[in-house]
Every structure is written in C-alpha cells, then in structure tokens.
Amino acid sequence: MLTGYAGDKLKKRLQKMGKWTLEIIKRSDKAKGFEILPRRWVVERTFAWLGRCRRLAKDFEKSLASAEAWITIAHIRMLTRRLARYGYR
C-alpha cells in the first residue's frame, strides 16, 4: 500500500525543520471492513475544524506565509469561542 506520508522524503523535510517525532498509522492489508486506527482521528478532526472556516475550505492562498496566517487566525477563533462558551475569565 502506497501512501503520501510514509516516505523518507517527509522524514528528511521534518529533520531540516527541527526535532520531530512522527508515527504513521497504517491500516492492515488483512483488515476487512471498518477498523479503528489509533490516534488518526486527532488529525482528521483538526482538519475538519479548520475546514469549517470558509477561507480554508479551498486552497486560495498564493503564499505559504498567508496560508499559515489564516490557519493561525482559524485556531485563535476556535479557542476564543471555546473559552467564551465555558465562561473562562
């Protein structure tokens, strides 16, 4: 099974950026039907939350810096709404 995130290319890029721990969760080739994969939902849930922001639903940004800024803005928006919902002061 070939996947886009399971190669040496990704590991080399991450090593250039800093010290990272990467664990790739793969589905077994023998598995049939639905199978729960540990911790994968964390990434998928995060992408789903970010996808709720219209600006991040499509790849409109021309620069990486602009895309990173909009992701940061989306996270700030999400966190401030949570804090307001639970009444933190």
mmCIF file as gemmi writes it, N, C-alpha and C atoms, coordinates in Angstrom:
data_model
loop_
_atom_site.group_PDB
_atom_site.id
_atom_site.type_symbol
_atom_site.label_atom_id
_atom_site.label_alt_id
_atom_site.label_comp_id
_atom_site.label_asym_id
_atom_site.label_entity_id
_atom_site.label_seq_id
_atom_site.pdbx_PDB_ins_code
_atom_site.Cartn_x
_atom_site.Cartn_y
_atom_site.Cartn_z
_atom_site.occupancy
_atom_site.B_iso_or_equiv
_atom_site.pdbx_formal_charge
_atom_site.auth_seq_id
_atom_site.auth_asym_id
_atom_site.pdbx_PDB_model_num
ATOM 1 N N . MET Axp A 1 ? 0.849 -1.172 0 1 0 ? 1 A 1
ATOM 2 C CA . MET Axp A 1 ? 0 0 0 1 0 ? 1 A 1
ATOM 3 C C . MET Axp A 1 ? 0.897 1.239 0 1 0 ? 1 A 1
ATOM 4 N N . LEU Axp A 2 ? 0.705 2.106 -0.976 1 0 ? 2 A 1
ATOM 5 C CA . LEU Axp A 2 ? 1.473 3.341 -1.07 1 0 ? 2 A 1
ATOM 6 C C . LEU Axp A 2 ? 0.688 4.48 -0.443 1 0 ? 2 A 1
ATOM 7 N N . THR Axp A 3 ? 1.371 5.26 0.359 1 0 ? 3 A 1
ATOM 8 C CA . THR Axp A 3 ? 0.735 6.425 0.956 1 0 ? 3 A 1
ATOM 9 C C . THR Axp A 3 ? 1.629 7.636 0.771 1 0 ? 3 A 1
ATOM 10 N N . GLY Axp A 4 ? 1.037 8.805 0.808 1 0 ? 4 A 1
ATOM 11 C CA . GLY Axp A 4 ? 1.782 10.033 0.569 1 0 ? 4 A 1
ATOM 12 C C . GLY Axp A 4 ? 2.654 10.478 1.72 1 0 ? 4 A 1
ATOM 13 N N . TYR Axp A 5 ? 2.382 9.993 2.932 1 0 ? 5 A 1
ATOM 14 C CA . TYR Axp A 5 ? 3.104 10.478 4.103 1 0 ? 5 A 1
ATOM 15 C C . TYR Axp A 5 ? 4.064 9.45 4.686 1 0 ? 5 A 1
ATOM 16 N N . ALA Axp A 6 ? 4.302 8.364 4.007 1 0 ? 6 A 1
ATOM 17 C CA . ALA Axp A 6 ? 5.072 7.281 4.605 1 0 ? 6 A 1
ATOM 18 C C . ALA Axp A 6 ? 6.444 7.105 3.96 1 0 ? 6 A 1
ATOM 19 N N . GLY Axp A 7 ? 7.054 8.162 3.495 1 0 ? 7 A 1
ATOM 20 C CA . GLY Axp A 7 ? 8.323 8.015 2.811 1 0 ? 7 A 1
ATOM 21 C C . GLY Axp A 7 ? 9.456 8.733 3.51 1 0 ? 7 A 1
ATOM 22 N N . ASP Axp A 8 ? 10.655 8.516 2.99 1 0 ? 8 A 1
ATOM 23 C CA . ASP Axp A 8 ? 11.837 9.175 3.523 1 0 ? 8 A 1
ATOM 24 C C . ASP Axp A 8 ? 11.83 10.666 3.229 1 0 ? 8 A 1
ATOM 25 N N . LYS Axp A 9 ? 11.138 11.06 2.176 1 0 ? 9 A 1
ATOM 26 C CA . LYS Axp A 9 ? 11.078 12.473 1.797 1 0 ? 9 A 1
ATOM 27 C C . LYS Axp A 9 ? 10.494 13.319 2.925 1 0 ? 9 A 1
ATOM 28 N N . LEU Axp A 10 ? 9.407 12.841 3.532 1 0 ? 10 A 1
ATOM 29 C CA . LEU Axp A 10 ? 8.779 13.56 4.636 1 0 ? 10 A 1
ATOM 30 C C . LEU Axp A 10 ? 9.713 13.601 5.845 1 0 ? 10 A 1
ATOM 31 N N . LYS Axp A 11 ? 10.33 12.491 6.162 1 0 ? 11 A 1
ATOM 32 C CA . LYS Axp A 11 ? 11.236 12.436 7.318 1 0 ? 11 A 1
ATOM 33 C C . LYS Axp A 11 ? 12.408 13.389 7.151 1 0 ? 11 A 1
ATOM 34 N N . LYS Axp A 12 ? 12.961 13.468 5.963 1 0 ? 12 A 1
ATOM 35 C CA . LYS Axp A 12 ? 14.088 14.374 5.709 1 0 ? 12 A 1
ATOM 36 C C . LYS Axp A 12 ? 13.664 15.831 5.837 1 0 ? 12 A 1
ATOM 37 N N . ARG Axp A 13 ? 12.482 16.152 5.339 1 0 ? 13 A 1
ATOM 38 C CA . ARG Axp A 13 ? 11.979 17.528 5.452 1 0 ? 13 A 1
ATOM 39 C C . ARG Axp A 13 ? 11.776 17.918 6.908 1 0 ? 13 A 1
ATOM 40 N N . LEU Axp A 14 ? 11.211 17.003 7.69 1 0 ? 14 A 1
ATOM 41 C CA . LEU Axp A 14 ? 10.97 17.298 9.103 1 0 ? 14 A 1
ATOM 42 C C . LEU Axp A 14 ? 12.275 17.447 9.864 1 0 ? 14 A 1
ATOM 43 N N . GLN Axp A 15 ? 13.29 16.665 9.52 1 0 ? 15 A 1
ATOM 44 C CA . GLN Axp A 15 ? 14.59 16.781 10.184 1 0 ? 15 A 1
ATOM 45 C C . GLN Axp A 15 ? 15.214 18.144 9.931 1 0 ? 15 A 1
ATOM 46 N N . LYS Axp A 16 ? 14.997 18.696 8.744 1 0 ? 16 A 1
ATOM 47 C CA . LYS Axp A 16 ? 15.529 20.023 8.431 1 0 ? 16 A 1
ATOM 48 C C . LYS Axp A 16 ? 14.842 21.106 9.256 1 0 ? 16 A 1
ATOM 49 N N . MET Axp A 17 ? 13.586 20.896 9.587 1 0 ? 17 A 1
ATOM 50 C CA . MET Axp A 17 ? 12.8 21.902 10.298 1 0 ? 17 A 1
ATOM 51 C C . MET Axp A 17 ? 13.03 21.88 11.807 1 0 ? 17 A 1
ATOM 52 N N . GLY Axp A 18 ? 13.424 20.745 12.346 1 0 ? 18 A 1
ATOM 53 C CA . GLY Axp A 18 ? 13.607 20.656 13.787 1 0 ? 18 A 1
ATOM 54 C C . GLY Axp A 18 ? 13.504 19.222 14.255 1 0 ? 18 A 1
ATOM 55 N N . LYS Axp A 19 ? 13.322 19.073 15.568 1 0 ? 19 A 1
ATOM 56 C CA . LYS Axp A 19 ? 13.242 17.745 16.169 1 0 ? 19 A 1
ATOM 57 C C . LYS Axp A 19 ? 11.77 17.33 16.249 1 0 ? 19 A 1
ATOM 58 N N . TRP Axp A 20 ? 11.399 16.33 15.477 1 0 ? 20 A 1
ATOM 59 C CA . TRP Axp A 20 ? 10.015 15.876 15.386 1 0 ? 20 A 1
ATOM 60 C C . TRP Axp A 20 ? 9.946 14.379 15.636 1 0 ? 20 A 1
ATOM 61 N N . THR Axp A 21 ? 8.844 13.948 16.205 1 0 ? 21 A 1
ATOM 62 C CA . THR Axp A 21 ? 8.538 12.531 16.331 1 0 ? 21 A 1
ATOM 63 C C . THR Axp A 21 ? 7.335 12.265 15.437 1 0 ? 21 A 1
ATOM 64 N N . LEU Axp A 22 ? 7.489 11.334 14.533 1 0 ? 22 A 1
ATOM 65 C CA . LEU Axp A 22 ? 6.441 11.041 13.564 1 0 ? 22 A 1
ATOM 66 C C . LEU Axp A 22 ? 6.066 9.57 13.663 1 0 ? 22 A 1
ATOM 67 N N . GLU Axp A 23 ? 4.777 9.329 13.885 1 0 ? 23 A 1
ATOM 68 C CA . GLU Axp A 23 ? 4.281 7.961 13.924 1 0 ? 23 A 1
ATOM 69 C C . GLU Axp A 23 ? 3.2 7.835 12.859 1 0 ? 23 A 1
ATOM 70 N N . ILE Axp A 24 ? 3.44 6.971 11.894 1 0 ? 24 A 1
ATOM 71 C CA . ILE Axp A 24 ? 2.492 6.779 10.802 1 0 ? 24 A 1
ATOM 72 C C . ILE Axp A 24 ? 1.652 5.544 11.114 1 0 ? 24 A 1
ATOM 73 N N . ILE Axp A 25 ? 0.346 5.748 11.171 1 0 ? 25 A 1
ATOM 74 C CA . ILE Axp A 25 ? -0.584 4.663 11.466 1 0 ? 25 A 1
ATOM 75 C C . ILE Axp A 25 ? -1.107 4.13 10.145 1 0 ? 25 A 1
ATOM 76 N N . LYS Axp A 26 ? -0.851 2.868 9.889 1 0 ? 26 A 1
ATOM 77 C CA . LYS Axp A 26 ? -1.302 2.258 8.637 1 0 ? 26 A 1
ATOM 78 C C . LYS Axp A 26 ? -2.382 1.219 8.92 1 0 ? 26 A 1
ATOM 79 N N . ARG Axp A 27 ? -3.278 1.115 8.004 1 0 ? 27 A 1
ATOM 80 C CA . ARG Axp A 27 ? -4.318 0.103 8.082 1 0 ? 27 A 1
ATOM 81 C C . ARG Axp A 27 ? -3.723 -1.217 7.615 1 0 ? 27 A 1
ATOM 82 N N . SER Axp A 28 ? -4.051 -2.279 8.287 1 0 ? 28 A 1
ATOM 83 C CA . SER Axp A 28 ? -3.556 -3.599 7.921 1 0 ? 28 A 1
ATOM 84 C C . SER Axp A 28 ? -4.121 -4.029 6.572 1 0 ? 28 A 1
ATOM 85 N N . ASP Axp A 29 ? -3.293 -4.649 5.751 1 0 ? 29 A 1
ATOM 86 C CA . ASP Axp A 29 ? -3.762 -5.156 4.46 1 0 ? 29 A 1
ATOM 87 C C . ASP Axp A 29 ? -4.751 -6.311 4.634 1 0 ? 29 A 1
ATOM 88 N N . LYS Axp A 30 ? -4.699 -6.975 5.782 1 0 ? 30 A 1
ATOM 89 C CA . LYS Axp A 30 ? -5.579 -8.114 6.052 1 0 ? 30 A 1
ATOM 90 C C . LYS Axp A 30 ? -6.942 -7.688 6.587 1 0 ? 30 A 1
ATOM 91 N N . ALA Axp A 31 ? -7.069 -6.435 7.002 1 0 ? 31 A 1
ATOM 92 C CA . ALA Axp A 31 ? -8.313 -5.948 7.597 1 0 ? 31 A 1
ATOM 93 C C . ALA Axp A 31 ? -9.418 -5.89 6.553 1 0 ? 31 A 1
ATOM 94 N N . LYS Axp A 32 ? -10.594 -6.279 6.982 1 0 ? 32 A 1
ATOM 95 C CA . LYS Axp A 32 ? -11.771 -6.204 6.117 1 0 ? 32 A 1
ATOM 96 C C . LYS Axp A 32 ? -12.805 -5.329 6.797 1 0 ? 32 A 1
ATOM 97 N N . GLY Axp A 33 ? -13.394 -4.414 6.041 1 0 ? 33 A 1
ATOM 98 C CA . GLY Axp A 33 ? -14.408 -3.534 6.608 1 0 ? 33 A 1
ATOM 99 C C . GLY Axp A 33 ? -13.796 -2.415 7.427 1 0 ? 33 A 1
ATOM 100 N N . PHE Axp A 34 ? -14.587 -1.885 8.339 1 0 ? 34 A 1
ATOM 101 C CA . PHE Axp A 34 ? -14.168 -0.751 9.167 1 0 ? 34 A 1
ATOM 102 C C . PHE Axp A 34 ? -13.252 -1.217 10.281 1 0 ? 34 A 1
ATOM 103 N N . GLU Axp A 35 ? -12.178 -0.476 10.481 1 0 ? 35 A 1
ATOM 104 C CA . GLU Axp A 35 ? -11.248 -0.786 11.571 1 0 ? 35 A 1
ATOM 105 C C . GLU Axp A 35 ? -10.8 0.532 12.192 1 0 ? 35 A 1
ATOM 106 N N . ILE Axp A 36 ? -10.876 0.634 13.512 1 0 ? 36 A 1
ATOM 107 C CA . ILE Axp A 36 ? -10.47 1.852 14.202 1 0 ? 36 A 1
ATOM 108 C C . ILE Axp A 36 ? -8.952 1.905 14.23 1 0 ? 36 A 1
ATOM 109 N N . LEU Axp A 37 ? -8.417 3.05 13.782 1 0 ? 37 A 1
ATOM 110 C CA . LEU Axp A 37 ? -6.975 3.26 13.781 1 0 ? 37 A 1
ATOM 111 C C . LEU Axp A 37 ? -6.627 4.229 14.904 1 0 ? 37 A 1
ATOM 112 N N . PRO Axp A 38 ? -5.688 3.869 15.775 1 0 ? 38 A 1
ATOM 113 C CA . PRO Axp A 38 ? -5.392 4.704 16.935 1 0 ? 38 A 1
ATOM 114 C C . PRO Axp A 38 ? -4.843 6.073 16.55 1 0 ? 38 A 1
ATOM 115 N N . ARG Axp A 39 ? -5.34 7.115 17.216 1 0 ? 39 A 1
ATOM 116 C CA . ARG Axp A 39 ? -4.885 8.494 17.111 1 0 ? 39 A 1
ATOM 117 C C . ARG Axp A 39 ? -5.083 9.155 15.753 1 0 ? 39 A 1
ATOM 118 N N . ARG Axp A 40 ? -5.552 8.448 14.759 1 0 ? 40 A 1
ATOM 119 C CA . ARG Axp A 40 ? -5.755 9.064 13.448 1 0 ? 40 A 1
ATOM 120 C C . ARG Axp A 40 ? -6.861 10.11 13.485 1 0 ? 40 A 1
ATOM 121 N N . TRP Axp A 41 ? -7.834 9.901 14.339 1 0 ? 41 A 1
ATOM 122 C CA . TRP Axp A 41 ? -8.959 10.813 14.431 1 0 ? 41 A 1
ATOM 123 C C . TRP Axp A 41 ? -8.53 12.202 14.859 1 0 ? 41 A 1
ATOM 124 N N . VAL Axp A 42 ? -7.426 12.335 15.579 1 0 ? 42 A 1
ATOM 125 C CA . VAL Axp A 42 ? -6.956 13.639 16.036 1 0 ? 42 A 1
ATOM 126 C C . VAL Axp A 42 ? -6.647 14.533 14.837 1 0 ? 42 A 1
ATOM 127 N N . VAL Axp A 43 ? -5.924 14.001 13.87 1 0 ? 43 A 1
ATOM 128 C CA . VAL Axp A 43 ? -5.565 14.761 12.672 1 0 ? 43 A 1
ATOM 129 C C . VAL Axp A 43 ? -6.804 15.046 11.837 1 0 ? 43 A 1
ATOM 130 N N . GLU Axp A 44 ? -7.634 14.038 11.64 1 0 ? 44 A 1
ATOM 131 C CA . GLU Axp A 44 ? -8.829 14.221 10.818 1 0 ? 44 A 1
ATOM 132 C C . GLU Axp A 44 ? -9.795 15.225 11.443 1 0 ? 44 A 1
ATOM 133 N N . ARG Axp A 45 ? -9.915 15.194 12.76 1 0 ? 45 A 1
ATOM 134 C CA . ARG Axp A 45 ? -10.801 16.132 13.455 1 0 ? 45 A 1
ATOM 135 C C . ARG Axp A 45 ? -10.268 17.552 13.32 1 0 ? 45 A 1
ATOM 136 N N . THR Axp A 46 ? -8.96 17.723 13.435 1 0 ? 46 A 1
ATOM 137 C CA . THR Axp A 46 ? -8.351 19.046 13.298 1 0 ? 46 A 1
ATOM 138 C C . THR Axp A 46 ? -8.588 19.609 11.906 1 0 ? 46 A 1
ATOM 139 N N . PHE Axp A 47 ? -8.393 18.793 10.878 1 0 ? 47 A 1
ATOM 140 C CA . PHE Axp A 47 ? -8.649 19.232 9.509 1 0 ? 47 A 1
ATOM 141 C C . PHE Axp A 47 ? -10.125 19.581 9.315 1 0 ? 47 A 1
ATOM 142 N N . ALA Axp A 48 ? -11.017 18.833 9.955 1 0 ? 48 A 1
ATOM 143 C CA . ALA Axp A 48 ? -12.453 19.117 9.847 1 0 ? 48 A 1
ATOM 144 C C . ALA Axp A 48 ? -12.777 20.461 10.487 1 0 ? 48 A 1
ATOM 145 N N . TRP Axp A 49 ? -12.196 20.749 11.655 1 0 ? 49 A 1
ATOM 146 C CA . TRP Axp A 49 ? -12.427 22.033 12.314 1 0 ? 49 A 1
ATOM 147 C C . TRP Axp A 49 ? -11.927 23.18 11.45 1 0 ? 49 A 1
ATOM 148 N N . LEU Axp A 50 ? -10.736 23.015 10.878 1 0 ? 50 A 1
ATOM 149 C CA . LEU Axp A 50 ? -10.183 24.069 10.038 1 0 ? 50 A 1
ATOM 150 C C . LEU Axp A 50 ? -11.004 24.246 8.764 1 0 ? 50 A 1
ATOM 151 N N . GLY Axp A 51 ? -11.548 23.155 8.246 1 0 ? 51 A 1
ATOM 152 C CA . GLY Axp A 51 ? -12.363 23.213 7.037 1 0 ? 51 A 1
ATOM 153 C C . GLY Axp A 51 ? -13.665 23.964 7.218 1 0 ? 51 A 1
ATOM 154 N N . ARG Axp A 52 ? -14.085 24.179 8.48 1 0 ? 52 A 1
ATOM 155 C CA . ARG Axp A 52 ? -15.312 24.931 8.738 1 0 ? 52 A 1
ATOM 156 C C . ARG Axp A 52 ? -15.132 26.413 8.462 1 0 ? 52 A 1
ATOM 157 N N . CYS Axp A 53 ? -13.886 26.871 8.388 1 0 ? 53 A 1
ATOM 158 C CA . CYS Axp A 53 ? -13.616 28.274 8.036 1 0 ? 53 A 1
ATOM 159 C C . CYS Axp A 53 ? -13.638 28.367 6.522 1 0 ? 53 A 1
ATOM 160 N N . ARG Axp A 54 ? -14.501 29.21 6.005 1 0 ? 54 A 1
ATOM 161 C CA . ARG Axp A 54 ? -14.673 29.297 4.548 1 0 ? 54 A 1
ATOM 162 C C . ARG Axp A 54 ? -13.367 29.58 3.822 1 0 ? 54 A 1
ATOM 163 N N . ARG Axp A 55 ? -12.55 30.424 4.38 1 0 ? 55 A 1
ATOM 164 C CA . ARG Axp A 55 ? -11.301 30.808 3.719 1 0 ? 55 A 1
ATOM 165 C C . ARG Axp A 55 ? -10.367 29.603 3.582 1 0 ? 55 A 1
ATOM 166 N N . LEU Axp A 56 ? -10.465 28.636 4.481 1 0 ? 56 A 1
ATOM 167 C CA . LEU Axp A 56 ? -9.581 27.472 4.46 1 0 ? 56 A 1
ATOM 168 C C . LEU Axp A 56 ? -10.198 26.271 3.755 1 0 ? 56 A 1
ATOM 169 N N . ALA Axp A 57 ? -11.426 26.41 3.288 1 0 ? 57 A 1
ATOM 170 C CA . ALA Axp A 57 ? -12.097 25.286 2.639 1 0 ? 57 A 1
ATOM 171 C C . ALA Axp A 57 ? -11.435 24.921 1.308 1 0 ? 57 A 1
ATOM 172 N N . LYS Axp A 58 ? -10.875 25.9 0.641 1 0 ? 58 A 1
ATOM 173 C CA . LYS Axp A 58 ? -10.152 25.684 -0.62 1 0 ? 58 A 1
ATOM 174 C C . LYS Axp A 58 ? -8.772 26.309 -0.492 1 0 ? 58 A 1
ATOM 175 N N . ASP Axp A 59 ? -7.877 25.941 -1.372 1 0 ? 59 A 1
ATOM 176 C CA . ASP Axp A 59 ? -6.519 26.459 -1.326 1 0 ? 59 A 1
ATOM 177 C C . ASP Axp A 59 ? -6.427 27.724 -2.174 1 0 ? 59 A 1
ATOM 178 N N . PHE Axp A 60 ? -6.839 28.869 -1.59 1 0 ? 60 A 1
ATOM 179 C CA . PHE Axp A 60 ? -6.855 30.129 -2.313 1 0 ? 60 A 1
ATOM 180 C C . PHE Axp A 60 ? -5.556 30.914 -2.173 1 0 ? 60 A 1
ATOM 181 N N . GLU Axp A 61 ? -4.779 30.615 -1.164 1 0 ? 61 A 1
ATOM 182 C CA . GLU Axp A 61 ? -3.623 31.442 -0.842 1 0 ? 61 A 1
ATOM 183 C C . GLU Axp A 61 ? -2.499 31.282 -1.854 1 0 ? 61 A 1
ATOM 184 N N . LYS Axp A 62 ? -1.833 32.398 -2.163 1 0 ? 62 A 1
ATOM 185 C CA . LYS Axp A 62 ? -0.733 32.375 -3.127 1 0 ? 62 A 1
ATOM 186 C C . LYS Axp A 62 ? 0.608 32.134 -2.451 1 0 ? 62 A 1
ATOM 187 N N . SER Axp A 63 ? 0.702 32.414 -1.151 1 0 ? 63 A 1
ATOM 188 C CA . SER Axp A 63 ? 1.975 32.216 -0.454 1 0 ? 63 A 1
ATOM 189 C C . SER Axp A 63 ? 1.761 31.339 0.779 1 0 ? 63 A 1
ATOM 190 N N . LEU Axp A 64 ? 2.815 30.682 1.189 1 0 ? 64 A 1
ATOM 191 C CA . LEU Axp A 64 ? 2.764 29.822 2.362 1 0 ? 64 A 1
ATOM 192 C C . LEU Axp A 64 ? 2.554 30.658 3.62 1 0 ? 64 A 1
ATOM 193 N N . ALA Axp A 65 ? 3.178 31.834 3.672 1 0 ? 65 A 1
ATOM 194 C CA . ALA Axp A 65 ? 3.021 32.71 4.837 1 0 ? 65 A 1
ATOM 195 C C . ALA Axp A 65 ? 1.569 33.126 5.019 1 0 ? 65 A 1
ATOM 196 N N . SER Axp A 66 ? 0.893 33.423 3.936 1 0 ? 66 A 1
ATOM 197 C CA . SER Axp A 66 ? -0.513 33.811 4.007 1 0 ? 66 A 1
ATOM 198 C C . SER Axp A 66 ? -1.372 32.636 4.489 1 0 ? 66 A 1
ATOM 199 N N . ALA Axp A 67 ? -1.106 31.446 3.976 1 0 ? 67 A 1
ATOM 200 C CA . ALA Axp A 67 ? -1.855 30.253 4.393 1 0 ? 67 A 1
ATOM 201 C C . ALA Axp A 67 ? -1.648 29.974 5.879 1 0 ? 67 A 1
ATOM 202 N N . GLU Axp A 68 ? -0.405 30.102 6.353 1 0 ? 68 A 1
ATOM 203 C CA . GLU Axp A 68 ? -0.114 29.88 7.773 1 0 ? 68 A 1
ATOM 204 C C . GLU Axp A 68 ? -0.822 30.906 8.647 1 0 ? 68 A 1
ATOM 205 N N . ALA Axp A 69 ? -0.87 32.145 8.182 1 0 ? 69 A 1
ATOM 206 C CA . ALA Axp A 69 ? -1.55 33.191 8.944 1 0 ? 69 A 1
ATOM 207 C C . ALA Axp A 69 ? -3.039 32.888 9.079 1 0 ? 69 A 1
ATOM 208 N N . TRP Axp A 70 ? -3.678 32.439 8.015 1 0 ? 70 A 1
ATOM 209 C CA . TRP Axp A 70 ? -5.105 32.128 8.078 1 0 ? 70 A 1
ATOM 210 C C . TRP Axp A 70 ? -5.379 30.917 8.962 1 0 ? 70 A 1
ATOM 211 N N . ILE Axp A 71 ? -4.474 29.955 8.99 1 0 ? 71 A 1
ATOM 212 C CA . ILE Axp A 71 ? -4.631 28.81 9.891 1 0 ? 71 A 1
ATOM 213 C C . ILE Axp A 71 ? -4.527 29.275 11.34 1 0 ? 71 A 1
ATOM 214 N N . THR Axp A 72 ? -3.573 30.164 11.611 1 0 ? 72 A 1
ATOM 215 C CA . THR Axp A 72 ? -3.434 30.712 12.962 1 0 ? 72 A 1
ATOM 216 C C . THR Axp A 72 ? -4.69 31.473 13.367 1 0 ? 72 A 1
ATOM 217 N N . ILE Axp A 73 ? -5.219 32.274 12.47 1 0 ? 73 A 1
ATOM 218 C CA . ILE Axp A 73 ? -6.45 33.023 12.749 1 0 ? 73 A 1
ATOM 219 C C . ILE Axp A 73 ? -7.603 32.064 13.035 1 0 ? 73 A 1
ATOM 220 N N . ALA Axp A 74 ? -7.697 30.986 12.281 1 0 ? 74 A 1
ATOM 221 C CA . ALA Axp A 74 ? -8.761 29.997 12.499 1 0 ? 74 A 1
ATOM 222 C C . ALA Axp A 74 ? -8.631 29.352 13.877 1 0 ? 74 A 1
ATOM 223 N N . HIS Axp A 75 ? -7.401 29.038 14.277 1 0 ? 75 A 1
ATOM 224 C CA . HIS Axp A 75 ? -7.205 28.438 15.6 1 0 ? 75 A 1
ATOM 225 C C . HIS Axp A 75 ? -7.555 29.43 16.715 1 0 ? 75 A 1
ATOM 226 N N . ILE Axp A 76 ? -7.156 30.684 16.544 1 0 ? 76 A 1
ATOM 227 C CA . ILE Axp A 76 ? -7.486 31.698 17.55 1 0 ? 76 A 1
ATOM 228 C C . ILE Axp A 76 ? -8.995 31.835 17.676 1 0 ? 76 A 1
ATOM 229 N N . ARG Axp A 77 ? -9.681 31.867 16.556 1 0 ? 77 A 1
ATOM 230 C CA . ARG Axp A 77 ? -11.145 31.976 16.554 1 0 ? 77 A 1
ATOM 231 C C . ARG Axp A 77 ? -11.789 30.789 17.291 1 0 ? 77 A 1
ATOM 232 N N . MET Axp A 78 ? -11.273 29.589 16.995 1 0 ? 78 A 1
ATOM 233 C CA . MET Axp A 78 ? -11.805 28.39 17.63 1 0 ? 78 A 1
ATOM 234 C C . MET Axp A 78 ? -11.598 28.418 19.15 1 0 ? 78 A 1
ATOM 235 N N . LEU Axp A 79 ? -10.388 28.782 19.572 1 0 ? 79 A 1
ATOM 236 C CA . LEU Axp A 79 ? -10.077 28.786 21.003 1 0 ? 79 A 1
ATOM 237 C C . LEU Axp A 79 ? -10.845 29.859 21.76 1 0 ? 79 A 1
ATOM 238 N N . THR Axp A 80 ? -10.973 31.057 21.175 1 0 ? 80 A 1
ATOM 239 C CA . THR Axp A 80 ? -11.716 32.11 21.873 1 0 ? 80 A 1
ATOM 240 C C . THR Axp A 80 ? -13.198 31.759 22.005 1 0 ? 80 A 1
ATOM 241 N N . ARG Axp A 81 ? -13.756 31.1 21.008 1 0 ? 81 A 1
ATOM 242 C CA . ARG Axp A 81 ? -15.152 30.661 21.113 1 0 ? 81 A 1
ATOM 243 C C . ARG Axp A 81 ? -15.32 29.614 22.206 1 0 ? 81 A 1
ATOM 244 N N . ARG Axp A 82 ? -14.361 28.706 22.306 1 0 ? 82 A 1
ATOM 245 C CA . ARG Axp A 82 ? -14.44 27.701 23.381 1 0 ? 82 A 1
ATOM 246 C C . ARG Axp A 82 ? -14.329 28.336 24.751 1 0 ? 82 A 1
ATOM 247 N N . LEU Axp A 83 ? -13.382 29.265 24.885 1 0 ? 83 A 1
ATOM 248 C CA . LEU Axp A 83 ? -13.226 29.947 26.177 1 0 ? 83 A 1
ATOM 249 C C . LEU Axp A 83 ? -14.495 30.703 26.544 1 0 ? 83 A 1
ATOM 250 N N . ALA Axp A 84 ? -15.109 31.367 25.576 1 0 ? 84 A 1
ATOM 251 C CA . ALA Axp A 84 ? -16.338 32.114 25.837 1 0 ? 84 A 1
ATOM 252 C C . ALA Axp A 84 ? -17.488 31.164 26.2 1 0 ? 84 A 1
ATOM 253 N N . ARG Axp A 85 ? -17.544 30.028 25.552 1 0 ? 85 A 1
ATOM 254 C CA . ARG Axp A 85 ? -18.614 29.069 25.814 1 0 ? 85 A 1
ATOM 255 C C . ARG Axp A 85 ? -18.565 28.55 27.241 1 0 ? 85 A 1
ATOM 256 N N . TYR Axp A 86 ? -17.35 28.312 27.752 1 0 ? 86 A 1
ATOM 257 C CA . TYR Axp A 86 ? -17.221 27.758 29.097 1 0 ? 86 A 1
ATOM 258 C C . TYR Axp A 86 ? -17.076 28.825 30.173 1 0 ? 86 A 1
ATOM 259 N N . GLY Axp A 87 ? -17.123 30.09 29.794 1 0 ? 87 A 1
ATOM 260 C CA . GLY Axp A 87 ? -17.139 31.17 30.768 1 0 ? 87 A 1
ATOM 261 C C . GLY Axp A 87 ? -15.827 31.44 31.46 1 0 ? 87 A 1
ATOM 262 N N . TYR Axp A 88 ? -14.702 31.16 30.825 1 0 ? 88 A 1
ATOM 263 C CA . TYR Axp A 88 ? -13.402 31.493 31.42 1 0 ? 88 A 1
ATOM 264 C C . TYR Axp A 88 ? -13.187 32.982 31.381 1 0 ? 88 A 1
ATOM 265 N N . ARG Axp A 89 ? -12.606 33.487 32.461 1 0 ? 89 A 1
ATOM 266 C CA . ARG Axp A 89 ? -12.343 34.938 32.559 1 0 ? 89 A 1
ATOM 267 C C . ARG Axp A 89 ? -10.914 35.187 32.92 1 0 ? 89 A 1
